[in-house]
Amino acid sequence: MIAKDFAVEWISAWNSHDMNKILEHYTEDFEITTPMIKTVMGIESGILKGKDAIRDYWSTALIKIPDLHFELKAVTESVESIAIFYKSVFDKMAIEVMFFNAEGKIYKVIAHYN
């Protein structure tokens, strides 16, 4: 995997607001931890598991934030993971650490915001 190419494609998918395009990067059972789950869904743990639950969360987010646009700042790479640094919604800076399986799909995400 070339981290920069993936990051550009991932940002593009989000900016398209096409949920199928966004979700094609993830496994069926992936897990996400992000404080935005608290903001959008009111779930205190900030954790969701499974594509269906996360589809609902992201669809709700896109309705609540119709002008969502991400801007890639940097990407770093480790062993079977990358970290994407980008400008997110509400002018927040975000870092998402993404963990990949052998097929190159994301199975876990931990998002950080300032």
Backbone as CSV, one residue per row, in Angstrom:
resi,resn,N_x,N_y,N_z,CA_x,CA_y,CA_z,C_x,C_y,C_z
1,MET,0.845,-1.189,0.000,0.000,0.000,0.000,0.887,1.247,0.000
2,ILE,0.544,2.176,-0.824,1.223,3.473,-0.818,0.326,4.421,-0.034
3,ALA,0.813,4.830,1.128,0.010,5.604,2.069,-0.552,6.885,1.447
4,LYS,0.270,7.613,0.726,-0.161,8.891,0.135,-1.300,8.671,-0.855
5,ASP,-1.161,7.653,-1.717,-2.217,7.362,-2.693,-3.520,6.997,-1.998
6,PHE,-3.413,6.167,-0.968,-4.614,5.786,-0.226,-5.264,7.018,0.397
7,ALA,-4.469,7.865,1.048,-4.996,9.048,1.721,-5.726,9.971,0.747
8,VAL,-5.150,10.177,-0.422,-5.785,11.029,-1.444,-7.121,10.416,-1.868
9,GLU,-7.141,9.106,-2.087,-8.374,8.419,-2.486,-9.423,8.483,-1.370
10,TRP,-8.991,8.295,-0.127,-9.894,8.313,1.022,-10.524,9.695,1.189
11,ILE,-9.717,10.747,1.114,-10.221,12.128,1.206,-11.210,12.394,0.073
12,SER,-10.870,11.960,-1.128,-11.751,12.154,-2.282,-13.095,11.457,-2.077
13,ALA,-13.071,10.256,-1.542,-14.311,9.523,-1.282,-15.189,10.304,-0.300
14,TRP,-14.600,10.803,0.774,-15.365,11.583,1.743,-15.916,12.857,1.114
15,ASN,-15.113,13.539,0.340,-15.569,14.795,-0.263,-16.655,14.575,-1.307
16,SER,-16.765,13.354,-1.817,-17.830,13.031,-2.775,-19.179,12.844,-2.079
17,HIS,-19.149,12.574,-0.771,-20.345,12.283,0.030,-21.047,11.015,-0.443
18,ASP,-20.372,10.170,-1.197,-20.923,8.907,-1.698,-20.627,7.812,-0.671
19,MET,-21.654,7.403,0.085,-21.453,6.459,1.175,-20.873,5.132,0.710
20,ASN,-21.286,4.641,-0.431,-20.730,3.376,-0.928,-19.244,3.512,-1.234
21,LYS,-18.863,4.627,-1.811,-17.455,4.892,-2.115,-16.635,4.996,-0.824
22,ILE,-17.203,5.640,0.182,-16.526,5.766,1.481,-16.348,4.396,2.115
23,LEU,-17.426,3.620,2.177,-17.412,2.349,2.899,-16.622,1.245,2.213
24,GLU,-16.312,1.398,0.941,-15.567,0.336,0.253,-14.156,0.147,0.810
25,HIS,-13.676,1.094,1.600,-12.338,0.994,2.194,-12.299,0.131,3.445
26,TYR,-13.460,-0.296,3.957,-13.558,-0.908,5.277,-14.070,-2.346,5.230
27,THR,-13.689,-3.132,6.266,-14.224,-4.479,6.433,-15.654,-4.388,6.964
28,GLU,-16.393,-5.484,6.868,-17.780,-5.511,7.353,-17.862,-5.292,8.859
29,ASP,-16.853,-5.743,9.593,-16.899,-5.698,11.060,-15.969,-4.647,11.657
30,PHE,-15.610,-3.625,10.869,-14.647,-2.661,11.386,-15.191,-1.882,12.578
31,GLU,-14.255,-1.340,13.337,-14.575,-0.603,14.556,-13.960,0.784,14.475
32,ILE,-14.714,1.769,14.941,-14.207,3.140,14.955,-14.385,3.738,16.349
33,THR,-13.364,4.436,16.781,-13.393,5.182,18.035,-13.131,6.642,17.693
34,THR,-14.088,7.508,18.024,-13.961,8.927,17.715,-14.877,9.750,18.610
35,PRO,-14.404,10.899,19.070,-15.284,11.766,19.852,-16.458,12.310,19.037
36,MET,-16.377,12.257,17.721,-17.473,12.744,16.885,-18.720,11.869,17.027
37,ILE,-18.556,10.602,17.436,-19.715,9.735,17.686,-20.546,10.310,18.830
38,LYS,-19.874,10.852,19.832,-20.591,11.509,20.932,-21.365,12.713,20.411
39,THR,-20.723,13.514,19.572,-21.332,14.731,19.043,-22.520,14.422,18.148
40,VAL,-22.358,13.480,17.236,-23.386,13.206,16.229,-24.475,12.267,16.742
41,MET,-24.061,11.224,17.488,-25.002,10.174,17.880,-25.350,10.175,19.368
42,GLY,-24.574,10.910,20.173,-24.830,10.925,21.609,-24.409,9.651,22.324
43,ILE,-23.527,8.869,21.715,-23.038,7.624,22.319,-21.784,7.947,23.119
44,GLU,-21.882,7.821,24.427,-20.820,8.265,25.324,-19.490,7.550,25.115
45,SER,-19.503,6.270,24.755,-18.251,5.523,24.593,-17.428,6.025,23.416
46,GLY,-18.104,6.630,22.432,-17.410,7.084,21.231,-16.969,5.944,20.337
47,ILE,-17.542,4.761,20.515,-17.146,3.566,19.763,-18.360,2.981,19.038
48,LEU,-18.160,2.637,17.776,-19.156,1.898,17.004,-18.459,0.727,16.317
49,LYS,-19.208,-0.370,16.138,-18.677,-1.555,15.475,-19.643,-2.012,14.392
50,GLY,-19.090,-2.427,13.270,-19.888,-2.975,12.178,-20.287,-1.930,11.158
51,LYS,-20.227,-2.337,9.902,-20.493,-1.419,8.799,-21.889,-0.811,8.842
52,ASP,-22.897,-1.604,9.234,-24.264,-1.075,9.252,-24.417,0.050,10.263
53,ALA,-23.895,-0.142,11.478,-23.983,0.892,12.516,-23.204,2.135,12.102
54,ILE,-22.053,1.925,11.510,-21.215,3.055,11.115,-21.805,3.769,9.904
55,ARG,-22.435,3.013,9.011,-23.134,3.644,7.880,-24.197,4.608,8.407
56,ASP,-24.966,4.185,9.404,-25.995,5.040,9.993,-25.378,6.302,10.591
57,TYR,-24.286,6.124,11.323,-23.585,7.257,11.945,-23.087,8.232,10.884
58,TRP,-22.379,7.721,9.874,-21.831,8.606,8.855,-22.928,9.252,8.010
59,SER,-24.005,8.511,7.726,-25.126,9.101,6.980,-25.753,10.243,7.764
60,THR,-25.919,10.043,9.065,-26.447,11.095,9.941,-25.516,12.303,9.938
61,ALA,-24.218,12.039,10.013,-23.235,13.128,10.013,-23.312,13.931,8.715
62,LEU,-23.435,13.251,7.580,-23.507,13.959,6.300,-24.785,14.782,6.172
63,ILE,-25.857,14.339,6.816,-27.096,15.135,6.822,-26.915,16.369,7.702
64,LYS,-26.307,16.172,8.874,-26.104,17.286,9.809,-25.050,18.271,9.322
65,ILE,-24.103,17.780,8.509,-23.008,18.624,8.015,-22.949,18.492,6.482
66,PRO,-23.905,19.078,5.783,-23.996,18.877,4.330,-22.829,19.465,3.537
67,ASP,-22.091,20.391,4.132,-20.950,20.979,3.428,-19.625,20.335,3.866
68,LEU,-19.693,19.125,4.420,-18.491,18.428,4.860,-17.451,18.402,3.752
69,HIS,-16.240,18.805,4.107,-15.121,18.793,3.169,-13.844,18.591,3.969
70,PHE,-13.059,17.599,3.567,-11.786,17.321,4.218,-10.650,17.823,3.340
71,GLU,-9.562,18.243,3.985,-8.375,18.708,3.270,-7.154,17.977,3.827
72,LEU,-6.527,17.186,2.985,-5.368,16.400,3.393,-4.188,17.310,3.716
73,LYS,-3.564,17.066,4.861,-2.375,17.810,5.276,-1.124,16.930,5.202
74,ALA,-1.224,15.689,5.690,-0.074,14.788,5.683,-0.548,13.369,5.953
75,VAL,0.290,12.423,5.616,0.016,11.016,5.921,1.331,10.357,6.322
76,THR,1.263,9.506,7.336,2.426,8.749,7.775,2.079,7.268,7.756
77,GLU,3.112,6.445,7.703,2.905,5.011,7.519,3.667,4.227,8.575
78,SER,3.065,3.131,9.027,3.711,2.212,9.957,3.474,0.794,9.447
79,VAL,3.571,-0.175,10.326,3.355,-1.574,9.961,1.853,-1.840,9.942
80,GLU,1.302,-2.117,8.763,-0.112,-2.406,8.568,-1.040,-1.307,9.100
81,SER,-0.541,-0.078,9.153,-1.382,1.050,9.552,-0.834,2.340,8.950
82,ILE,-1.727,3.317,8.869,-1.335,4.667,8.465,-2.031,5.663,9.374
83,ALA,-1.523,6.881,9.395,-2.174,7.977,10.103,-2.356,9.102,9.098
84,ILE,-3.602,9.526,8.940,-3.924,10.617,8.023,-4.212,11.863,8.848
85,PHE,-3.488,12.933,8.558,-3.661,14.232,9.214,-4.409,15.113,8.224
86,TYR,-5.558,15.636,8.645,-6.366,16.431,7.718,-7.186,17.486,8.449
87,LYS,-7.605,18.500,7.675,-8.549,19.497,8.185,-9.937,18.900,8.024
88,SER,-10.656,18.845,9.119,-11.954,18.192,9.153,-13.071,19.226,9.227
89,VAL,-14.199,18.829,9.766,-15.351,19.715,9.915,-15.125,20.701,11.049
90,PHE,-15.854,21.799,11.011,-15.796,22.843,12.039,-14.376,23.381,12.226
91,ASP,-13.578,23.364,11.145,-12.184,23.820,11.169,-11.316,23.077,12.177
92,LYS,-11.711,21.873,12.530,-10.901,21.042,13.423,-9.820,20.329,12.619
93,MET,-8.687,20.132,13.253,-7.638,19.301,12.671,-7.836,17.899,13.222
94,ALA,-7.638,16.904,12.378,-7.884,15.521,12.780,-6.728,14.628,12.363
95,ILE,-6.536,13.593,13.145,-5.623,12.512,12.784,-6.406,11.220,12.946
96,GLU,-6.463,10.433,11.876,-7.089,9.122,11.946,-6.021,8.075,11.741
97,VAL,-5.904,7.192,12.720,-4.998,6.059,12.619,-5.841,4.887,12.133
98,MET,-5.437,4.309,11.002,-6.200,3.252,10.344,-5.360,1.988,10.292
99,PHE,-5.971,0.878,10.705,-5.301,-0.419,10.729,-5.881,-1.292,9.622
100,PHE,-5.003,-1.931,8.840,-5.401,-2.670,7.648,-5.220,-4.175,7.825
101,ASN,-6.144,-4.944,7.217,-5.996,-6.398,7.195,-5.167,-6.810,5.978
102,ALA,-4.996,-8.105,5.785,-4.164,-8.620,4.695,-4.720,-8.267,3.317
103,GLU,-6.031,-8.014,3.228,-6.662,-7.649,1.948,-6.604,-6.154,1.681
104,GLY,-6.004,-5.391,2.577,-5.887,-3.952,2.382,-7.118,-3.166,2.779
105,LYS,-8.003,-3.787,3.565,-9.208,-3.100,4.056,-8.977,-2.655,5.502
106,ILE,-9.596,-1.554,5.862,-9.473,-1.017,7.215,-10.384,-1.810,8.148
107,TYR,-9.808,-2.311,9.256,-10.619,-3.020,10.239,-10.754,-2.252,11.559
108,LYS,-9.929,-1.222,11.739,-10.009,-0.424,12.970,-9.533,0.985,12.694
109,VAL,-10.245,1.962,13.293,-9.883,3.373,13.170,-9.962,4.017,14.548
110,ILE,-8.964,4.816,14.863,-9.006,5.658,16.047,-8.770,7.094,15.560
111,ALA,-9.778,7.948,15.804,-9.713,9.330,15.323,-9.443,10.282,16.485
112,HIS,-8.632,11.281,16.207,-8.267,12.290,17.195,-8.541,13.663,16.599
113,TYR,-9.073,14.565,17.413,-9.388,15.920,16.966,-8.833,16.931,17.956
114,ASN,-8.500,18.129,17.437,-8.100,19.195,18.360,-9.255,20.130,18.603
